[in-house]
């Protein structure tokens, strides 16, 4: 029997377990994917603890995970354009991707290019669509300056690259251990912490035009203090500050059709124009260890589960 991550109620990492489950059967418009890799994300931890239950209610036992990449095993009725044996990138809106076999709506899949690794493909959806949406929300242009907090994290490491592709100057806030990577991607690294506003002003003497916050903890207030207009500030982490100040919270499903954005990002990765750093991989059976690393919030890039 195939294995899948499950939990029976809100709680910490210790509620997670790996169960044997019935083999899923694809219905109309669905395909069955054997997962090769599935990324993990902070949003999943928030859902598991119940912190966002008012936004994302749960029924139990609950599965977990959105990101996935794998090989199609079966197709259901009314599925065109996909067939068994095809390598695909996709996502599940059913909290189901942390598993060996996953049912996916055919429209939520795109083909995996040859030069995109399983680890990168399987961790692309949440961070990729979120970064894409955040960058489009603040609309940086050539000659402008955009600051991105959490610039070496899962979303941030993609957002800095996408923002650079617009021709804007990008300042990335990150720990010093990640400054070399940022510099290698033509991003100006700035250390976070006390005095960060002065360091940003020194790095951007002509001012800051846009700000993307992927971390929370006061960065919306910092962006306003730097003189950034509210409509050019986007946070994916501090919704209380967004409600208070009227800044944007774009990034995610509202960014656009997920499979279309996935295909666009996968093509950029396939051509070597952007990269997704992979911090570490864990077998599915070590899902607790994977989330322990994630929740330290000091990871450069993505943490990935592999079913074997």
Backbone as CSV, one residue per row, in Angstrom:
resi,resn,N_x,N_y,N_z,CA_x,CA_y,CA_z,C_x,C_y,C_z
1,UNK,0.847,-1.204,0.000,0.000,0.000,0.000,0.873,1.241,0.000
2,UNK,0.454,2.294,-0.709,1.250,3.518,-0.746,1.233,4.233,0.600
3,UNK,2.269,5.048,0.837,2.403,5.784,2.088,2.094,7.271,1.872
4,UNK,1.606,7.907,2.952,1.287,9.329,2.893,1.394,9.925,4.292
5,UNK,1.749,11.199,4.360,1.802,11.912,5.635,0.374,12.211,6.097
6,UNK,0.132,11.998,7.388,-1.178,12.267,7.976,-1.002,12.864,9.377
7,UNK,-2.029,13.589,9.838,-2.109,13.969,11.246,-3.574,14.103,11.640
8,UNK,-3.853,13.859,12.922,-5.228,13.737,13.412,-5.767,14.981,14.097
9,UNK,-4.937,15.986,14.298,-5.403,17.207,14.948,-4.302,18.244,14.932
10,UNK,-4.685,19.510,15.184,-3.701,20.588,15.187,-2.618,20.334,16.236
11,UNK,-1.402,20.758,15.908,-0.330,20.587,16.875,1.034,20.833,16.282
12,UNK,2.050,20.471,17.048,3.429,20.654,16.624,3.882,19.554,15.679
13,UNK,5.185,19.549,15.443,5.760,18.596,14.502,5.465,17.164,14.913
14,UNK,5.313,16.919,16.212,5.140,15.560,16.693,3.808,14.925,16.290
15,UNK,2.847,15.712,15.770,1.576,15.107,15.343,1.706,14.431,13.984
16,UNK,2.777,14.707,13.257,2.952,14.147,11.916,3.319,12.671,11.977
17,UNK,2.765,11.907,11.071,3.111,10.496,10.956,3.008,10.094,9.479
18,UNK,3.531,8.915,9.145,3.430,8.377,7.796,2.607,7.096,7.870
19,UNK,1.466,7.086,7.166,0.538,5.967,7.179,0.533,5.243,5.840
20,UNK,0.132,3.985,5.862,-0.239,3.296,4.633,-1.693,3.641,4.323
21,UNK,-1.976,3.959,3.057,-3.311,4.401,2.653,-3.761,3.612,1.432
22,UNK,-5.037,3.698,1.123,-5.560,3.055,-0.073,-4.983,3.716,-1.329
23,UNK,-4.761,2.929,-2.340,-4.258,3.478,-3.600,-5.331,4.380,-4.215
24,UNK,-4.989,5.653,-4.507,-5.983,6.551,-5.102,-6.369,6.118,-6.507
25,UNK,-7.595,6.402,-6.882,-8.105,6.071,-8.212,-8.507,7.359,-8.914
26,UNK,-7.925,7.667,-10.070,-8.246,8.937,-10.734,-9.675,8.974,-11.258
27,UNK,-10.344,10.089,-10.983,-11.672,10.308,-11.526,-11.594,11.126,-12.802
28,UNK,-12.724,11.599,-13.254,-12.767,12.397,-14.480,-11.916,13.646,-14.317
29,UNK,-11.043,13.887,-15.282,-10.202,15.073,-15.273,-8.993,14.979,-14.370
30,UNK,-8.756,13.807,-13.773,-7.642,13.647,-12.842,-6.594,12.687,-13.395
31,UNK,-5.363,12.832,-12.868,-4.299,11.881,-13.155,-3.701,11.420,-11.831
32,UNK,-3.153,10.238,-11.821,-2.465,9.708,-10.650,-0.968,9.835,-10.889
33,UNK,-0.287,10.545,-9.985,1.142,10.812,-10.130,1.915,10.066,-9.053
34,UNK,2.937,9.329,-9.468,3.880,8.754,-8.505,4.921,9.829,-8.203
35,UNK,4.942,10.279,-6.979,5.752,11.438,-6.599,7.232,11.065,-6.529
36,UNK,8.048,11.882,-7.172,9.503,11.753,-7.085,10.088,12.744,-6.082
37,UNK,9.432,13.899,-5.897,9.896,14.903,-4.945,8.743,15.840,-4.622
38,UNK,8.722,16.313,-3.364,7.673,17.237,-2.923,8.277,18.220,-1.934
39,UNK,8.165,19.514,-2.231,8.709,20.526,-1.351,7.867,20.708,-0.096
40,UNK,8.491,21.299,0.944,7.743,21.662,2.148,7.827,23.174,2.316
41,UNK,6.821,23.739,3.011,6.676,25.188,3.072,6.181,25.637,4.442
42,UNK,6.550,26.870,4.856,6.080,27.388,6.140,4.561,27.434,6.248
43,UNK,3.867,27.665,5.134,2.407,27.736,5.183,1.803,26.418,5.656
44,UNK,2.448,25.295,5.319,1.945,23.998,5.757,2.089,23.824,7.262
45,UNK,3.182,24.350,7.799,3.366,24.300,9.250,2.310,25.149,9.950
46,UNK,2.004,26.309,9.382,0.986,27.177,9.972,-0.388,26.516,9.950
47,UNK,-0.706,25.843,8.853,-1.983,25.122,8.767,-2.023,24.004,9.806
48,UNK,-0.924,23.275,9.943,-0.877,22.145,10.876,-1.080,22.588,12.330
49,UNK,-0.553,23.738,12.708,-0.688,24.198,14.094,-2.071,24.760,14.392
50,UNK,-2.847,25.076,13.332,-4.152,25.693,13.518,-4.096,27.205,13.559
51,UNK,-2.909,27.781,13.349,-2.752,29.236,13.442,-3.558,29.980,12.382
52,UNK,-3.854,29.324,11.263,-4.608,29.976,10.191,-5.899,29.211,9.902
53,UNK,-6.429,28.555,10.941,-7.639,27.750,10.748,-8.827,28.584,10.296
54,UNK,-8.829,29.888,10.630,-9.923,30.761,10.193,-9.865,31.014,8.686
55,UNK,-8.688,30.807,8.100,-8.523,30.977,6.652,-8.527,29.622,5.953
56,UNK,-7.830,28.654,6.536,-7.691,27.321,5.952,-8.201,26.281,6.950
57,UNK,-9.503,26.085,7.041,-10.037,25.089,7.969,-9.600,23.682,7.573
58,UNK,-9.548,22.806,8.564,-9.075,21.441,8.326,-10.116,20.417,8.735
59,UNK,-10.088,19.287,8.067,-10.814,18.104,8.509,-9.783,17.020,8.752
60,UNK,-10.073,16.129,9.688,-9.078,15.140,10.098,-9.591,13.720,9.883
61,UNK,-8.691,12.779,9.584,-7.248,12.987,9.459,-6.916,13.825,8.231
62,UNK,-5.887,14.645,8.355,-5.503,15.545,7.278,-4.216,15.079,6.621
63,UNK,-4.140,15.273,5.307,-2.888,15.126,4.594,-2.140,16.447,4.615
64,UNK,-1.099,16.533,3.818,-0.260,17.723,3.860,0.473,17.894,2.527
65,UNK,0.689,19.139,2.146,1.566,19.429,1.032,0.865,19.824,-0.256
66,UNK,1.497,20.749,-0.995,1.003,21.220,-2.295,1.957,20.882,-3.432
67,UNK,3.245,21.187,-3.250,4.241,20.998,-4.310,4.434,19.527,-4.647
68,UNK,4.668,19.251,-5.926,5.031,17.879,-6.299,5.602,17.830,-7.712
69,UNK,6.387,16.793,-7.933,6.827,16.427,-9.284,6.936,14.922,-9.323
70,UNK,6.603,14.342,-10.460,6.654,12.891,-10.537,6.306,12.381,-11.915
71,UNK,5.925,11.109,-11.963,5.630,10.427,-13.215,4.175,9.967,-13.201
72,UNK,3.461,10.264,-14.262,2.051,9.865,-14.338,1.935,8.346,-14.427
73,UNK,1.113,7.780,-13.532,0.854,6.341,-13.540,-0.450,5.996,-14.250
74,UNK,-1.498,6.787,-14.002,-2.803,6.524,-14.602,-3.461,7.854,-14.944
75,UNK,-4.337,7.822,-15.938,-5.145,9.002,-16.261,-6.619,8.618,-16.180
76,UNK,-7.434,9.539,-15.696,-8.862,9.309,-15.626,-9.553,9.681,-16.925
77,UNK,-10.852,9.538,-16.919,-11.637,9.923,-18.094,-11.539,11.420,-18.329
78,UNK,-11.721,11.820,-19.585,-11.782,13.234,-19.975,-10.455,13.962,-19.776
79,UNK,-9.353,13.209,-19.764,-8.030,13.828,-19.662,-7.378,13.824,-21.032
80,UNK,-7.080,15.003,-21.537,-6.380,15.148,-22.815,-5.015,15.774,-22.575
81,UNK,-4.030,15.355,-23.335,-2.719,15.988,-23.286,-1.768,15.403,-22.263
82,UNK,-2.193,14.418,-21.496,-1.310,13.741,-20.543,-1.476,12.239,-20.700
83,UNK,-0.374,11.500,-20.442,-0.432,10.044,-20.595,0.525,9.395,-19.600
84,UNK,0.303,8.120,-19.286,1.195,7.417,-18.366,2.651,7.465,-18.836
85,UNK,3.556,7.603,-17.872,4.976,7.683,-18.171,5.493,9.093,-18.330
86,UNK,4.608,10.083,-18.402,5.020,11.471,-18.594,5.569,12.050,-17.297
87,UNK,6.696,12.759,-17.395,7.293,13.439,-16.248,6.669,14.827,-16.114
88,UNK,6.138,15.130,-14.921,5.354,16.349,-14.746,5.734,17.087,-13.473
89,UNK,5.420,18.395,-13.499,5.484,19.263,-12.317,4.059,19.726,-12.052
90,UNK,3.689,19.805,-10.782,2.331,20.245,-10.502,2.108,20.601,-9.061
91,UNK,0.829,20.596,-8.697,0.455,20.944,-7.330,-0.897,20.339,-7.013
92,UNK,-1.123,20.181,-5.722,-2.406,19.690,-5.228,-2.998,20.722,-4.288
93,UNK,-4.281,21.019,-4.462,-4.983,21.896,-3.527,-5.723,21.092,-2.463
94,UNK,-5.398,19.803,-2.354,-6.093,18.904,-1.423,-5.226,18.521,-0.227
95,UNK,-4.101,19.224,-0.016,-3.169,18.886,1.064,-2.786,17.415,0.987
96,UNK,-2.173,17.069,-0.132,-1.973,15.650,-0.419,-0.617,15.292,-1.000
97,UNK,0.264,16.260,-1.272,1.449,15.957,-2.072,2.545,15.221,-1.306
98,UNK,2.498,15.238,0.024,3.507,14.521,0.804,3.099,13.055,0.902
99,UNK,3.285,12.369,-0.194,2.812,11.003,-0.334,3.508,10.342,-1.511
100,UNK,3.367,9.031,-1.602,3.960,8.313,-2.727,3.119,8.435,-3.986
101,UNK,1.799,8.416,-3.847,0.887,8.537,-4.980,-0.114,9.648,-4.690
102,UNK,-0.340,10.535,-5.670,-1.207,11.691,-5.457,-2.121,11.881,-6.658
103,UNK,-3.397,12.128,-6.377,-4.333,12.520,-7.429,-4.189,14.010,-7.694
104,UNK,-4.059,14.363,-8.972,-3.872,15.762,-9.358,-4.838,16.084,-10.495
105,UNK,-5.432,17.260,-10.425,-6.252,17.713,-11.537,-5.348,17.917,-12.761
106,UNK,-5.785,17.439,-13.903,-4.940,17.499,-15.105,-4.510,18.927,-15.433
107,UNK,-5.377,19.898,-15.153,-5.035,21.291,-15.438,-4.025,21.900,-14.497
108,UNK,-3.650,21.152,-13.449,-2.668,21.647,-12.478,-1.289,21.047,-12.704
109,UNK,-1.056,20.527,-13.901,0.216,19.907,-14.251,0.833,20.578,-15.465
110,UNK,2.158,20.552,-15.511,2.892,20.946,-16.710,4.054,19.976,-16.873
111,UNK,4.541,19.825,-18.077,5.623,18.874,-18.314,6.919,19.354,-17.664
112,UNK,7.690,18.404,-17.150,8.990,18.720,-16.545,10.059,18.768,-17.632
113,UNK,10.722,19.905,-17.790,11.814,19.962,-18.766,12.986,19.071,-18.348
114,UNK,13.767,18.673,-19.314,14.856,17.716,-19.078,15.893,18.234,-18.092
115,UNK,16.214,19.530,-18.145,17.296,20.074,-17.323,16.834,20.565,-15.952
116,UNK,15.619,20.255,-15.573,15.106,20.610,-14.248,15.120,19.356,-13.388
117,UNK,15.877,19.366,-12.312,15.993,18.184,-11.460,14.674,17.884,-10.762
118,UNK,14.540,16.649,-10.298,13.332,16.286,-9.556,13.188,17.144,-8.305
119,UNK,14.302,17.376,-7.604,14.238,18.154,-6.368,13.738,19.565,-6.628
120,UNK,14.250,20.202,-7.667,13.812,21.556,-8.012,12.366,21.541,-8.492
121,UNK,12.038,20.608,-9.375,10.682,20.538,-9.909,9.665,20.322,-8.797
122,UNK,9.998,19.444,-7.850,9.060,19.106,-6.798,8.888,20.162,-5.738
123,UNK,9.712,21.190,-5.765,9.607,22.248,-4.759,9.275,23.602,-5.383
124,UNK,8.810,23.601,-6.623,8.688,24.855,-7.370,7.375,25.596,-7.167
125,UNK,6.276,24.890,-6.971,4.966,25.555,-7.060,4.765,26.684,-6.052
126,UNK,4.786,26.378,-4.769,4.433,27.401,-3.766,5.391,28.582,-3.825
127,UNK,6.694,28.322,-3.757,7.638,29.443,-3.756,7.659,30.155,-5.103
128,UNK,7.543,29.379,-6.188,7.615,29.983,-7.513,6.451,30.898,-7.807
129,UNK,5.235,30.403,-7.578,4.057,31.214,-7.855,3.978,32.398,-6.898
130,UNK,4.401,32.191,-5.647,4.389,33.293,-4.681,5.385,34.375,-5.064
131,UNK,6.611,33.971,-5.409,7.619,34.951,-5.819,7.185,35.684,-7.077
132,UNK,6.649,34.942,-8.037,6.159,35.543,-9.284,5.084,36.582,-8.987
133,UNK,4.140,36.234,-8.116,3.055,37.145,-7.790,3.534,38.378,-7.050
134,UNK,4.480,38.200,-6.117,4.980,39.336,-5.340,5.743,40.325,-6.217
135,UNK,6.573,39.785,-7.112,7.331,40.671,-8.002,6.389,41.425,-8.932
136,UNK,5.412,40.746,-9.489,4.449,41.436,-10.357,3.636,42.464,-9.584
137,UNK,3.396,42.216,-8.295,2.597,43.149,-7.492,3.284,44.491,-7.327
138,UNK,4.615,44.505,-7.153,5.320,45.781,-6.953,5.869,46.331,-8.260
139,UNK,5.868,45.515,-9.320,6.159,45.953,-10.690,7.456,46.746,-10.811
140,UNK,8.594,46.146,-10.408,9.861,46.876,-10.548,10.234,47.078,-12.010
141,UNK,10.858,48.212,-12.267,11.249,48.556,-13.634,12.736,48.859,-13.695
142,UNK,13.252,48.815,-14.909,14.665,49.107,-15.111,15.005,50.480,-14.548
143,UNK,16.075,50.544,-13.768,16.508,51.792,-13.169,15.957,52.030,-11.774
144,UNK,14.956,51.245,-11.364,14.412,51.380,-10.014,15.181,50.490,-9.042
145,UNK,14.907,50.691,-7.749,15.526,49.885,-6.702,14.450,49.211,-5.873
146,UNK,14.582,47.885,-5.704,13.636,47.118,-4.897,14.396,46.390,-3.805
147,UNK,13.846,46.406,-2.593,14.417,45.677,-1.460,13.565,44.440,-1.207
148,UNK,14.232,43.320,-0.913,13.530,42.064,-0.631,14.055,41.495,0.674
149,UNK,13.167,41.329,1.654,13.567,40.714,2.922,13.489,39.199,2.807
150,UNK,14.271,38.523,3.658,14.331,37.067,3.549,14.833,36.635,2.188
151,UNK,15.839,37.334,1.687,16.244,37.206,0.284,16.905,35.887,-0.063
152,UNK,17.293,35.101,0.926,17.916,33.809,0.642,16.997,32.642,0.964
153,UNK,15.771,32.924,1.382,14.819,31.863,1.700,14.187,31.274,0.459
154,UNK,13.210,30.403,0.663,12.583,29.728,-0.458,11.954,30.687,-1.442
155,UNK,11.091,31.592,-0.975,10.464,32.577,-1.852,11.452,33.670,-2.227
156,UNK,12.196,34.156,-1.231,13.097,35.277,-1.474,14.159,34.994,-2.509
157,UNK,14.715,33.775,-2.491,15.793,33.465,-3.437,15.300,33.456,-4.880
158,UNK,14.020,33.161,-5.097,13.446,33.275,-6.432,13.031,34.706,-6.741
159,UNK,12.487,35.404,-5.740,12.029,36.775,-5.966,13.176,37.692,-6.372
160,UNK,14.349,37.523,-5.747,15.464,38.399,-6.119,15.873,38.168,-7.565
161,UNK,15.829,36.914,-8.008,16.215,36.626,-9.392,15.185,37.155,-10.387
162,UNK,13.910,36.989,-10.074,12.868,37.492,-10.968,12.879,39.011,-11.017
163,UNK,13.122,39.647,-9.873,13.194,41.108,-9.851,14.391,41.616,-10.650
164,UNK,15.521,40.921,-10.568,16.690,41.330,-11.344,16.415,41.239,-12.839
165,UNK,15.596,40.291,-13.249,15.310,40.123,-14.670,14.538,41.308,-15.246
166,UNK,13.944,42.135,-14.388,13.246,43.333,-14.861,14.204,44.478,-15.157
167,UNK,15.465,44.336,-14.750,16.438,45.403,-14.919,16.563,46.293,-13.705
168,UNK,15.783,46.027,-12.661,15.861,46.821,-11.434,17.114,46.459,-10.641
169,UNK,17.569,47.397,-9.830,18.593,47.114,-8.826,17.902,46.440,-7.647
170,UNK,18.458,45.333,-7.186,17.823,44.572,-6.109,18.743,44.526,-4.903
171,UNK,18.203,44.894,-3.748,18.896,44.791,-2.470,18.270,43.633,-1.708
172,UNK,19.086,42.673,-1.299,18.579,41.504,-0.601,18.993,41.501,0.854
173,UNK,17.999,41.430,1.754,18.280,41.372,3.186,18.433,39.916,3.594
174,UNK,19.592,39.579,4.151,19.873,38.186,4.501,21.051,38.152,5.463
175,UNK,21.243,36.999,6.097,22.401,36.828,6.973,23.675,36.838,6.135
176,UNK,24.777,37.173,6.766,26.033,37.316,6.033,26.473,36.017,5.364
177,UNK,26.056,34.881,5.909,26.433,33.600,5.298,25.847,33.427,3.907
178,UNK,24.823,34.217,3.571,24.185,34.123,2.261,24.567,35.269,1.320
179,UNK,25.441,36.145,1.763,25.785,37.309,0.945,26.538,36.923,-0.325
180,UNK,27.380,35.916,-0.247,28.132,35.509,-1.440,27.185,35.035,-2.532
181,UNK,26.172,34.224,-2.148,25.209,33.737,-3.138,24.441,34.902,-3.751
182,UNK,24.004,35.853,-2.936,23.275,37.007,-3.460,24.142,37.800,-4.433
183,UNK,25.372,38.060,-4.055,26.275,38.825,-4.934,26.487,38.108,-6.259
184,UNK,26.559,36.778,-6.209,26.775,36.010,-7.440,25.583,36.088,-8.378
185,UNK,24.435,36.542,-7.861,23.241,36.723,-8.683,22.929,38.202,-8.905
186,UNK,23.967,39.029,-8.791,23.868,40.476,-9.058,22.874,41.175,-8.143
187,UNK,22.770,40.663,-6.916,21.939,41.278,-5.885,22.856,41.913,-4.855
188,UNK,22.518,43.120,-4.401,23.309,43.803,-3.381,22.920,43.247,-2.011
189,UNK,23.823,42.546,-1.324,23.457,41.972,-0.029,23.558,42.991,1.101
190,UNK,22.593,42.965,1.990,22.584,43.819,3.176,22.176,42.951,4.363
191,UNK,22.921,43.040,5.451,22.608,42.265,6.645,21.381,42.838,7.337
192,UNK,20.530,41.949,7.853,19.367,42.414,8.603,19.790,42.706,10.050
193,UNK,18.863,43.174,10.871,19.159,43.452,12.275,19.292,44.940,12.537
194,UNK,19.752,45.284,13.721,19.876,46.685,14.122,20.657,47.483,13.083
195,UNK,20.139,48.656,12.754,20.804,49.526,11.790,20.521,49.201,10.342
196,UNK,19.562,48.287,10.078,19.316,47.872,8.699,18.839,49.024,7.834
197,UNK,18.049,49.951,8.392,17.557,51.079,7.593,18.722,51.921,7.083
198,UNK,19.690,52.178,7.940,20.844,52.966,7.514,21.657,52.222,6.462
199,UNK,21.772,50.915,6.604,22.529,50.138,5.610,21.817,50.144,4.262
200,UNK,20.487,50.081,4.280,19.741,50.146,3.021,19.919,51.505,2.369
201,UNK,19.823,52.561,3.159,19.991,53.917,2.594,21.383,54.094,1.998
202,UNK,22.384,53.508,2.642,23.742,53.598,2.096,23.861,52.844,0.781
203,UNK,23.140,51.716,0.678,23.194,50.910,-0.549,22.325,51.497,-1.652
204,UNK,21.347,52.334,-1.267,20.422,52.932,-2.245,20.332,54.432,-2.001
205,UNK,21.393,55.188,-2.315,21.411,56.622,-2.018,20.318,57.415,-2.732
206,UNK,19.788,56.881,-3.826,18.721,57.584,-4.556,17.331,57.183,-4.062
207,UNK,17.290,56.299,-3.069,16.009,55.901,-2.501,15.561,54.526,-2.974
208,UNK,14.499,54.028,-2.316,13.940,52.718,-2.609,12.566,52.888,-3.246
209,UNK,12.346,52.229,-4.359,11.089,52.375,-5.101,10.052,51.313,-4.740
210,UNK,10.506,50.118,-4.338,9.569,49.028,-4.063,10.161,48.127,-2.994
211,UNK,9.280,47.376,-2.301,9.737,46.537,-1.197,8.888,45.262,-1.177
212,UNK,9.550,44.100,-1.166,8.876,42.804,-1.026,9.315,42.195,0.294
213,UNK,8.344,41.905,1.150,8.623,41.319,2.466,8.224,39.858,2.473
214,UNK,9.204,38.968,2.584,8.905,37.534,2.653,9.090,36.985,4.061
215,UNK,9.389,37.867,5.029,9.759,37.398,6.371,8.838,37.872,7.478
216,UNK,8.291,39.082,7.385,7.473,39.627,8.462,8.324,40.317,9.514
217,UNK,7.746,40.496,10.702,8.484,41.055,11.841,8.991,42.475,11.592
218,UNK,8.104,43.352,11.129,8.427,44.772,11.076,8.900,45.321,9.754
219,UNK,8.987,44.484,8.726,9.526,44.983,7.462,8.559,45.890,6.710
220,UNK,7.267,45.751,6.928,6.325,46.699,6.308,6.560,48.095,6.883
221,UNK,6.709,48.191,8.187,7.011,49.486,8.816,8.335,50.045,8.299
222,UNK,9.319,49.163,8.112,10.604,49.614,7.576,10.439,50.177,6.179
223,UNK,9.672,49.493,5.341,9.464,49.960,3.974,8.820,51.346,3.968
224,UNK,7.834,51.556,4.821,7.179,52.864,4.903,8.156,53.923,5.396
225,UNK,8.990,53.550,6.370,9.979,54.499,6.886,10.997,54.889,5.818
226,UNK,11.230,53.988,4.876,12.158,54.278,3.774,11.509,55.119,2.681
227,UNK,10.213,55.418,2.842,9.517,56.263,1.882,8.908,55.539,0.703
228,UNK,8.763,54.212,0.811,8.168,53.455,-0.283,6.652,53.648,-0.258
229,UNK,6.067,53.914,-1.416,4.615,54.101,-1.511,3.898,52.801,-1.172
230,UNK,2.738,52.899,-0.534,2.002,51.709,-0.093,1.721,50.747,-1.245
231,UNK,1.400,51.287,-2.406,1.064,50.420,-3.539,2.290,49.715,-4.128
232,UNK,3.484,50.065,-3.647,4.708,49.395,-4.112,5.303,48.507,-3.016
233,UNK,4.523,48.220,-1.973,4.949,47.325,-0.891,4.084,46.074,-0.936
234,UNK,4.723,44.909,-0.890,3.990,43.652,-0.869,4.568,42.761,0.226
235,UNK,3.716,42.227,1.096,4.164,41.276,2.114,3.421,39.965,1.950
236,UNK,4.147,38.874,2.070,3.512,37.556,2.060,3.537,36.954,3.459
237,UNK,3.966,37.757,4.460,4.201,37.210,5.798,3.544,37.980,6.927
238,UNK,3.236,39.249,6.732,2.727,40.089,7.829,1.376,40.671,7.444
239,UNK,0.328,39.860,7.575,-0.998,40.287,7.131,-1.615,41.316,8.067
240,UNK,-1.219,41.306,9.334,-1.705,42.324,10.266,-1.185,43.696,9.864
241,UNK,0.092,43.778,9.517,0.664,45.052,9.082,0.056,45.499,7.763
242,UNK,-0.223,44.533,6.882,-0.846,44.873,5.604,-2.226,45.479,5.817
243,UNK,-3.004,44.884,6.727,-4.343,45.410,7.013,-4.258,46.782,7.658
244,UNK,-3.280,46.972,8.508,-3.121,48.253,9.210,-2.738,49.371,8.252
245,UNK,-1.832,49.085,7.330,-1.264,50.144,6.493,-1.796,50.155,5.066
246,UNK,-2.537,49.125,4.663,-3.103,49.107,3.328,-2.120,48.761,2.230
247,UNK,-1.109,47.932,2.560,-0.166,47.497,1.528,-0.658,46.190,0.916
248,UNK,0.020,45.729,-0.111,-0.423,44.550,-0.844,-0.016,43.252,-0.144
249,UNK,-0.753,42.196,-0.452,-0.439,40.854,0.053,-0.482,39.845,-1.096
250,UNK,-0.098,40.264,-2.290,-0.175,39.392,-3.454,0.931,38.336,-3.407
251,UNK,0.625,37.209,-4.005,1.565,36.095,-4.058,0.825,34.829,-3.730
252,UNK,0.781,33.883,-4.666,0.041,32.651,-4.428,-1.001,32.460,-5.501
253,UNK,-2.149,31.931,-5.114,-3.174,31.577,-6.092,-3.624,32.768,-6.923
254,UNK,-3.643,33.962,-6.287,-4.122,35.126,-7.021,-3.114,35.624,-8.048
255,UNK,-1.903,35.018,-8.031,-0.876,35.463,-8.974,-1.213,35.103,-10.408
256,UNK,-2.027,34.116,-10.611,-2.375,33.711,-11.962,-2.527,32.210,-12.032
257,UNK,-2.884,31.688,-13.198,-3.042,30.236,-13.344,-1.760,29.509,-12.951
258,UNK,-1.850,28.620,-11.950,-0.660,28.000,-11.403,0.163,27.238,-12.407
259,UNK,-0.469,26.410,-13.237,0.284,25.605,-14.191,0.979,26.471,-15.233
260,UNK,0.354,27.565,-15.611,0.968,28.469,-16.583,2.227,29.109,-16.011
261,UNK,2.151,29.565,-14.763,3.325,30.155,-14.118,4.401,29.097,-13.907
262,UNK,3.992,27.896,-13.504,4.954,26.803,-13.356,5.718,26.553,-14.657
263,UNK,5.002,26.508,-15.759,5.647,26.273,-17.044,6.641,27.387,-17.374
264,UNK,6.259,28.634,-17.098,7.145,29.772,-17.353,8.410,29.680,-16.507
265,UNK,8.249,29.384,-15.223,9.404,29.283,-14.332,10.277,28.087,-14.690
266,UNK,9.654,26.956,-15.007,10.419,25.769,-15.370,11.261,26.016,-16.618
267,UNK,10.725,26.773,-17.569,11.488,27.094,-18.777,12.701,27.962,-18.445
268,UNK,12.536,28.899,-17.522,13.665,29.743,-17.111,14.744,28.923,-16.422
269,UNK,14.317,27.964,-15.595,15.278,27.090,-14.925,15.959,26.174,-15.932
270,UNK,15.200,25.626,-16.855,15.725,24.724,-17.879,16.813,25.403,-18.699
271,UNK,16.638,26.697,-18.961,17.611,27.457,-19.753,18.751,28.031,-18.921
272,UNK,18.719,27.813,-17.603,19.777,28.325,-16.742,19.667,29.797,-16.411
273,UNK,18.492,30.379,-16.632,18.338,31.819,-16.377,17.977,32.123,-14.941
274,UNK,17.382,31.181,-14.223,17.194,31.302,-12.781,17.477,29.942,-12.157
275,UNK,17.684,29.913,-10.855,17.920,28.651,-10.165,17.101,28.598,-8.885
276,UNK,16.823,27.390,-8.446,16.171,27.165,-7.160,17.178,26.456,-6.266
277,UNK,17.729,27.135,-5.265,18.676,26.465,-4.367,17.968,25.377,-3.555
278,UNK,18.599,24.224,-3.442,18.065,23.127,-2.632,18.926,23.022,-1.368
279,UNK,18.284,23.249,-0.218,19.010,23.222,1.048,19.289,21.796,1.489
280,UNK,18.280,20.932,1.412,18.447,19.555,1.855,17.266,18.718,1.407
281,UNK,17.461,17.400,1.424,16.374,16.466,1.095,16.239,15.453,2.223
282,UNK,15.006,14.982,2.413,14.709,13.978,3.430,13.796,12.924,2.827
283,UNK,13.931,11.670,3.267,12.926,10.693,2.860,11.594,11.031,3.520
284,UNK,10.517,10.571,2.919,9.181,10.854,3.440,9.054,10.452,4.908
285,UNK,9.699,9.365,5.284,9.606,8.872,6.658,10.247,9.819,7.671
286,UNK,11.057,10.780,7.197,11.686,11.754,8.093,11.034,13.127,7.959
287,UNK,9.715,13.135,7.743,9.005,14.402,7.584,9.141,15.282,8.814
288,UNK,9.178,14.704,10.001,9.340,15.513,11.211,10.686,16.232,11.223
289,UNK,11.743,15.511,10.833,13.068,16.129,10.797,13.115,17.253,9.768
290,UNK,12.435,17.064,8.644,12.409,18.094,7.609,11.762,19.379,8.123
291,UNK,10.638,19.241,8.826,9.966,20.434,9.340,10.710,21.053,10.512
292,UNK,11.453,20.256,11.254,12.297,20.820,12.310,13.320,21.769,11.714
293,UNK,13.951,21.344,10.612,14.905,22.234,9.932,14.201,23.464,9.378
294,UNK,13.061,23.276,8.736,12.341,24.399,8.133,11.986,25.459,9.176
295,UNK,11.507,25.014,10.328,10.985,25.961,11.309,12.076,26.701,12.079
296,UNK,13.336,26.378,11.809,14.431,27.204,12.338,14.539,28.523,11.584
297,UNK,13.985,28.556,10.362,13.894,29.767,9.534,15.257,30.336,9.147
298,UNK,16.241,29.488,8.989,17.556,29.960,8.544,18.031,29.177,7.319
299,UNK,17.079,28.617,6.578,17.434,27.766,5.444,17.639,28.592,4.182
300,UNK,18.703,28.285,3.448,18.922,28.917,2.151,18.341,28.007,1.079
301,UNK,17.185,28.402,0.541,16.569,27.604,-0.498,15.537,26.638,0.069
302,UNK,15.303,25.563,-0.670,14.178,24.664,-0.400,14.599,23.368,0.296
303,UNK,13.673,22.874,1.137,13.794,21.556,1.742,12.796,20.644,1.028
304,UNK,13.248,19.448,0.662,12.447,18.579,-0.209,12.287,17.200,0.414
305,UNK,11.072,16.667,0.317,10.796,15.281,0.700,10.855,14.390,-0.538
306,UNK,11.441,13.212,-0.382,11.464,12.212,-1.451,10.870,10.930,-0.892
307,UNK,9.917,10.331,-1.588,9.177,9.207,-1.014,9.987,7.962,-0.703
308,UNK,11.208,7.833,-1.226,11.961,6.616,-0.944,13.129,6.920,-0.016
